[in-house]
Structures are given as structure tokens and as C-alpha cells.
């Protein structure tokens, strides 16, 4: 659990929870242990295996509520032969910087103004990739985000359909592989006509059997801090 701004995290509730288990019964024992969980606080359960959702539902207080905010399929990289995407003429690749945080946040569908310091922190801490014009304008970007996967892949509206997202996705994938880690990303249910899937496949990602959910927990009378 993370209830402070420690490391490369972006807290979305009073407490953020990163959950994994191979035994549902043992997980329920942990969830119902009052020494571990304070159910009087709002919590955001970040990107856990959907198969564990019934255990979570059984464990919360009767007066509280759960809301599935995001459901997504996990894609894992497995083909380095598809990482040959290069920046087009008149552009260059470089990591994101703190000054890019406002642009990234503005173009994220879940973004709120209060998240700016959190985005600055994640950008300064995690692996990122940005494609810039020769004048230095940020055109497209990708980040290793707070739940451990690649996210916030975005190209400005006026620069789309030129393969820019594939360039930054390939670049950040190479960086993650250089760190000895297997890169992965998720694609939300309702993906816009399969655009995200085709982009990931073009850079060497394949769909896994893992379905991931992001779930908000709210005690009676409380809302998450990002609402």
C-alpha cells in the first residue's frame, strides 16, 4: 500500500493499494485484517488481476461501495525485431522533462489540475520518451506510469497519422528492455476502433490472458480525492 508520495507513485485515494495473490483465501484473510486495512479511508486498487475482484467485493464493509473505473487487457512485448521505428526527419527523441508535465496532464482523460505535482514527480522518476519537433515542441510521448506499465501514450491531434506514437512506444520499450525488464501495457475495454491494439502489435506486443481492473473503494459518505 502507498499512502504517501513515495517513489514513482501517484496516489489517487487516501491510500493506494497494489494487490497480487495466488491464493484467494489468503488474500481475503489479509483484506479482512483490521491491522492491515483501514476501511474508513478511500482507497484506489491499482491494476490488479480481475480474477481477484470477487474476493475484494466479499471483503469490504457492507456500507461501503466499489466502482470499477477501468478494465483492460494486458499486452506484453515479445518481438525486438519490431523496434526499428525511427524519428521522422525534422524531429528528435528525448526523455520528458518536468516542464512537459502540464501538457501530458492536459491530454490525459483522467487528468485534474491538482495532479500536476504528481505528474512532475512521475516524469522525473520514471522512464519516459518524447518526440519533439526541431524547434523543441513536444509532439508525442509515452511514460512508464505509476502502476508499472507503459501508459499515457499520446500524440497531439494536429500531428496524428504519421506514426509518431509507434516511434515513442518503440523508444520507451527499448529503454525498459535495457533495464532488464519485460515491457507491458494495457488496452482498455472500448478501445477506439482497435487503434491502441494495432499500435502495440506494430511494435512487437501481444495480448496475454491477464485482464486488469482499477477499482475505487469508498466508505459511506466519502469520495476519492481525484473527484
N, C-alpha and C positions, 0 to 999 in steps of 0.2 A: 504494500500500500504506500501511497505517496500523498501526504497531507501538507507538504511544504514544497517550495520551488527548489528542489534538489536535483541536480543533474539535468539531463536533457528531457525534461518533462514539461507538460503544460496542463496543470490541474484544471479540471472542468467542474468539479464538485468540491465540497468541503474536504472530502477525501477521494482520491482516485485509486482504483483497485486494478491490479494486473493479475489475472487469475489463470491458473492452469492446474489440471488434476488428471490423474489416471484412474482414480477410484472415486466414484460419485459419493459413496458412503462416507469416506474420509473427508471429502470436500464439505459435505453437509455438517460434519462434526466441527469443522473449522468455522463455517459460516454461522453456526448457532452458538459459538463460544463467545460469551459476552466480554471475555478478556481480550479478544481479538477484534471484534466488530462492535462499533458504537452505532447502532441503528437509529440514533436520534439525529445523525448527521446526513446531509445529502451525500450521495456517492455516485461516481461515474465508473462503471466497469468497462475498461478499455479493451476492445478487441479480443474477446475470448471465444473458444470453440462453442458453436451453437448447441452442441450436444449436452453442454453443461447448464443450459438455460433452465430446464425443468427443476434442477436441484436448487438453483438460486430462487426460483419462484416459490418453492416449498419452504425456504428458509427465512424469508423476510417476515416482519410483523404483519398481522392481519390488517392493521390500519394504514399501512404504507402502500406505495404503488411502484410498479416498474414500468418503464417505457423503452421499447426497442427503438433507438434513434437511427441506427444504421445496420444493415445486414449486407454482407459482402462475401464473394468468393476469393480465395487466396490463389495468387499466381506466383510461381517460383521460377527463378531463372535457371536455365539448363543448357543454353547453347551460346557459347562465346563466339561462334562463327557469325553471329548476327549483330555484333557490336561495332561494326565498321562505319557507323554513321558519323559523318564529319560536319563541322560547322560550314555553312554555305559562305561563298565569297562575300566579303563586307561585314562578316560577323566574327565573334570570337567567344570561346568558352572561358568562364571563370567562376569561382565559388561566389555564392551570395554573400553580401555584407549586411551589417546592421542597418544601413541606410535603405536597403531594399525591403525591409520588413513591412513597411506601410503598404507598399504596392502588393506584396504577396497576400497580406491580410485582407486588403480591399477586394481582392479577386477570389477569396475563399468563401464558399456559400454559407459556412457556419461562422464567419468572422464577426467579431464585435470589437468596438473601439478599445475596450478595457484590456483586450488580449495583446495589444501592441508590445508591451514589455516582455510578455511570454514568447511572442514570435521572435523578438530580437534575441532572446536567450537561446531559443532552439537553433536559430541560424548561426549564432556564434559557437554553439556547442557541437552540432551535428554535421554530417556530410551533406553538402548541397551542390547543385550545379545550376549555372545561369548562362543563357545565351544572350549576348549583348551585340548591339549594332556597333559599327566602328566609332560612332560618336559616344558610345557608352550607355545607350538606353537599354534597359532590361526588356527583352522581348519574350523570353520563355524560361521556365525554371522547373526544378524538381528538388525535393528535400527528403532526407531521412527524418521522419517525424517522430512524435513523442511515443507512439506505440511500437516503434521498432521497424516499421516497413517504409517503403517509398510512398510518399504522398504529395499532395499539393502540386501535382504536375499540371502546368497551365501555360498556355500561350495567349498573348494579348489578341483580342478579337481581330484587329487590323493586320495581324501577321500570321493568320492561320492558313492551313492547307499548303504549307511549304516544308513540312517535315521537321519543324523546329522541336516539337515535343519528343520525337524519336531521338534527336541529337542529344538533348539534355538527359533523357532517360538512359541512353547508352553510356553517356559520360558518368552519371552517378552510379550506374551498375558496375562499370569498370573500377571506380573508386572503392566501392563496397567489396568487390572481389579481391582487390589489392590488400584489403584489411583481413582477408581470410574468412569472410562471412558470406553466406548464401543470400543473395538479394531476393526480396519478395515484395509484392504489392497486392493490394486488394482492389476488386472492382465491385462497386455497389450494385445491388439489385436495381433494375430500372436504368442501367447504363444507357446513355444516349445513342441508340441505334448501333451498339457494339463498337463505338469508336475507341473506347479505352481498351477493349479486348484486342482489337486489331493492332493498336499501337504497341501493346505489350508483346504480342506474338511476333511482331516485326523485329523486335529487339531480343527475342530469344526466350520469352517467358511462356510457361504452360500452366494450365489450370490444374490445381490439386483437388483432393477430395475434402479439403477443410473449408467449412463455412463459418465465417466470423461475425460476431454481433457486438455492437456497442450499446450498452444499456444504462439508462439513468434510473437511479433509485431515489425516491422522495418520501421522507416521513410525512405524516399527515400535517398539512398546513405549510409545507416548505417547498421551495422551488430551487432548481440548480442555479449556481452563481452566474452562469452564462446566459440566462434567460431574462 
